[in-house]
Amino acid sequence: MKNEDIREHVRSGYGEVARRSSSCCGTSSCCDDDTPAHKQAISLGYAKDDLAAIPEDANLGLGCGNPSAIAGLEPGETVLDLGSGAGMDAFLAASKVGETGQVIGVDMTPEMLARARDTASQRGVSHFVEFRRGLIEDLPVTSDSVDVILSNCVINLSPDKEKVFAEAFRVLKPGGRLAVSDIVLSEPLPEALLGIGASYTACISGAMLASDYKQTMEQAGFVDIEYTRSDAAFLVDGVCSDPVFEDAIEGVDPADLEAARENLWSYRYFARKPQ
């Protein structure tokens, strides 16, 4: 698929998630400990205090980690969230940096932006939390202006990951930090899954090999790269907790799906821009 075709699949898929979800689990009981979305958030590294700081309508049950957990956010810092969606990680970051800081979310999906902006307005934080429409390959952000960049299961969706990391490097201040959670491959995917729009939207087809991912970060200029990994958290207690992944697996050959599962990992990367 061409780059814009990929973006349109992603934009359409996540727009539908934003429209159909009234809360992170589609009900008014999102904060109940028994919901798949709540269990997923806990499994991804969100503490109960984190979840209490996130508005109910910002958690759509998406993501593959908690980048804020490794970012070391401090009061007064400027934070940029790449692919901010409904604002889950942006609002959590806001609770860490406070009103003396600034949080900027960038997303290309109008429905997600509308939802995040509405939540920011309702919570009374629009004066230091804003959501800008744009591509993560062409950030609407000034160079050397951001202390910390977060991204949660979004970079794999980009058809031009080299530009994503180059742009992240550009907007970070010298010494700035990058904290990313993303889906990464240990082995190439089965050919049958490549080029399927729904599979791309579900963070499968666009995933990079781990060695290529780290090399792309290094080529952009990042240093002190560290990472950990765990199983890709699409299932919680046997229940599919990611609405986009759930849609994507419909009609996929079980053997291909199993092969993909064995090679999909949730990675957490931390890196710095040199001083």
C-alpha positions in Angstrom: 0.0 0.0 0.0 1.1 3.6 -0.6 1.8 5.8 2.5 -1.4 7.8 2.2 -3.4 4.6 1.8 -1.9 3.3 5.1 -2.6 6.5 6.9 -6.2 6.5 5.6 -6.7 2.9 7.0 -5.3 4.0 10.3 -7.3 7.2 10.4 -10.5 5.5 9.5 -10.0 2.6 12.0 -9.2 4.8 15.0 -11.9 7.3 14.0 -14.4 4.4 14.3 -13.0 3.5 17.7 -13.4 7.1 18.9 -17.0 7.2 17.7 -18.2 3.9 19.1 -16.6 4.1 22.5 -18.5 6.1 25.1 -15.7 5.2 27.6 -12.6 3.0 27.7 -14.7 -0.1 27.9 -17.8 1.1 26.1 -19.8 1.4 29.4 -20.0 3.7 32.3 -18.2 1.2 34.5 -14.7 1.8 33.0 -13.0 2.1 36.4 -14.3 -1.2 37.7 -11.4 -3.6 38.3 -13.1 -6.4 36.5 -13.3 -4.7 33.0 -10.9 -5.9 30.3 -9.7 -2.4 29.7 -8.8 -1.9 33.4 -7.0 -5.2 33.6 -5.1 -4.4 30.4 -4.0 -1.0 31.8 -2.7 -2.6 34.9 -0.9 -5.3 32.9 0.7 -2.6 30.8 2.2 -0.9 33.9 -0.4 1.7 34.9 -0.7 1.9 38.6 -4.1 2.5 40.3 -3.0 6.1 41.0 -2.2 6.5 37.3 -5.7 5.3 36.3 -7.2 7.7 38.8 -5.4 10.6 37.1 -6.8 9.6 33.6 -10.2 10.9 32.7 -12.6 8.0 32.0 -13.3 9.1 28.4 -9.5 9.2 27.6 -8.9 5.5 28.1 -10.2 3.5 25.1 -8.5 0.3 26.0 -5.7 0.9 23.4 -1.9 0.9 23.8 0.8 -1.6 24.5 2.6 -0.1 27.5 2.9 2.9 29.9 5.6 5.2 28.5 5.2 7.7 31.4 6.5 5.0 33.8 10.0 5.2 32.2 10.0 8.9 31.3 10.8 10.3 34.7 8.5 13.3 34.3 9.1 16.3 36.5 7.0 19.3 37.3 7.3 22.2 34.8 8.5 20.0 31.9 7.1 20.2 28.4 5.9 16.9 27.1 4.9 15.8 23.6 2.7 12.7 23.0 3.0 11.3 19.5 -0.3 9.9 18.3 -2.1 11.1 21.4 -5.5 9.6 20.5 -8.2 10.3 23.1 -5.4 11.7 25.5 -4.8 8.8 27.9 -1.0 9.4 28.2 -1.3 13.1 27.7 -3.6 13.5 30.7 -1.4 11.2 32.8 1.6 13.3 31.9 -0.3 16.5 32.8 -0.8 15.1 36.3 3.0 14.7 36.6 4.2 18.1 35.1 1.4 20.2 36.6 0.2 23.6 35.5 3.8 24.9 35.4 4.5 22.5 32.6 2.9 22.0 29.2 1.6 18.9 27.4 1.1 18.7 23.7 -0.7 15.8 22.0 -0.4 15.4 18.2 -2.8 13.1 16.3 -4.1 12.9 12.7 -7.6 11.5 13.5 -10.2 14.3 13.8 -12.5 12.1 16.0 -9.8 11.4 18.5 -8.7 15.1 18.6 -12.3 16.2 19.2 -12.7 13.8 22.0 -9.4 14.7 23.7 -10.1 18.5 23.4 -13.5 18.1 24.8 -12.1 16.1 27.8 -9.4 18.8 28.4 -12.1 21.5 28.4 -14.3 19.6 30.8 -11.4 18.9 33.1 -10.3 22.6 33.0 -6.8 21.8 31.8 -6.9 23.3 28.3 -4.5 26.1 29.4 -1.6 23.7 29.7 -2.8 20.6 27.8 -3.5 21.0 24.0 -4.1 18.7 21.1 -2.8 19.6 17.7 -3.7 18.0 14.4 -0.8 16.7 12.4 1.4 13.8 11.3 4.0 12.4 13.6 6.3 12.4 10.5 5.8 16.2 10.2 5.3 17.5 13.7 3.6 20.9 14.2 6.1 21.6 17.0 9.0 24.0 17.3 12.5 22.6 17.1 14.4 22.2 20.4 11.3 22.9 22.5 10.3 19.7 24.2 11.8 18.1 27.3 10.2 14.6 26.9 8.5 12.7 24.1 6.0 9.9 24.8 4.5 7.5 22.4 2.3 4.5 23.1 1.8 1.9 20.3 1.8 4.4 17.5 5.1 4.6 15.8 4.5 1.1 14.3 1.5 2.6 12.5 3.7 5.0 10.6 4.7 4.2 7.0 7.9 6.3 7.4 9.4 5.5 10.8 12.7 7.1 9.8 11.0 10.5 9.6 9.2 9.9 12.9 12.4 9.5 14.8 14.1 12.3 12.8 11.2 14.6 13.8 11.3 13.5 17.4 15.0 14.3 17.5 14.4 17.7 16.0 11.8 18.9 18.5 13.6 17.6 21.6 15.8 20.0 23.5 19.4 18.9 23.8 19.5 16.3 26.6 15.7 15.6 26.0 14.3 12.2 26.6 12.3 9.8 24.5 10.0 7.1 26.1 8.2 4.8 23.7 6.0 1.7 24.1 5.5 -0.1 20.8 4.9 -3.4 19.1 8.1 -4.9 17.7 8.9 -8.2 15.9 11.4 -10.9 16.8 10.9 -12.5 13.4 9.3 -11.4 10.1 5.5 -11.8 9.8 3.8 -14.3 7.6 3.3 -12.9 4.1 -0.5 -13.3 4.4 -0.6 -10.6 7.0 1.3 -8.0 5.1 -0.6 -5.4 3.2 -3.9 -6.0 5.0 -5.3 -2.6 6.1 -7.0 -3.9 9.2 -3.8 -5.8 10.2 -1.8 -2.6 9.8 -4.3 -0.6 11.9 -4.0 -3.2 14.6 -0.3 -2.6 15.1 0.7 -5.9 13.4 1.7 -5.4 9.7 3.6 -2.2 10.4 5.7 -3.5 13.2 9.5 -3.5 12.7 12.1 -6.1 13.6 13.7 -5.2 17.0 17.2 -4.8 15.4 15.8 -2.4 12.8 13.9 -0.4 15.3 17.0 0.3 17.5 19.1 1.0 14.4 16.5 3.6 13.2 16.7 5.4 16.5 20.5 5.4 16.4 20.5 6.8 12.8 18.2 9.6 13.9 20.9 10.6 16.5 19.5 9.1 19.7 22.0 7.8 22.4 21.8 5.8 25.6 19.1 3.6 24.2 17.7 1.1 26.7 14.8 -1.3 26.3 12.8 -4.1 28.0 10.2 -6.3 26.4 7.2 -8.4 27.4 4.4 -10.4 25.6 2.2 -8.2 23.4 -0.7 -7.5 25.6 -3.7 -8.0 23.2 -5.3 -10.6 25.4 -6.2 -10.2 29.1 -7.4 -13.4 30.8 -8.2 -14.9 27.4 -10.4 -11.9 26.4 -9.4 -9.6 23.5 -9.0 -6.2 25.2 -8.0 -4.1 22.2 -10.9 -3.1 20.0 -8.8 -2.5 16.9 -6.9 -5.9 17.2 -10.3 -7.6 17.7 -11.5 -6.3 14.4 -8.3 -7.1 12.6 -8.2 -10.8 13.5 -11.6 -11.5 11.9 -11.0 -13.8 8.9 -7.3 -14.2 9.5 -6.1 -17.8 9.1 -5.5 -19.2 12.6 -2.0 -20.5 11.7 -0.9 -17.1 10.4 -2.4 -15.5 13.5 -0.6 -17.9 15.8 2.7 -17.3 14.0 2.2 -13.5 14.4 1.4 -13.9 18.1 4.7 -15.8 18.7 6.8 -13.0 17.2 5.0 -9.9 18.4 6.4 -8.2 21.5 5.6 -5.1 23.5 8.9 -3.1 23.8 9.6 -0.2 26.1 12.4 2.1 24.8 14.1 4.9 26.6 16.7 7.1 24.8 18.2 10.6 24.9 19.1 13.4 22.5 22.8 14.4 23.2 23.5 17.6 25.0 
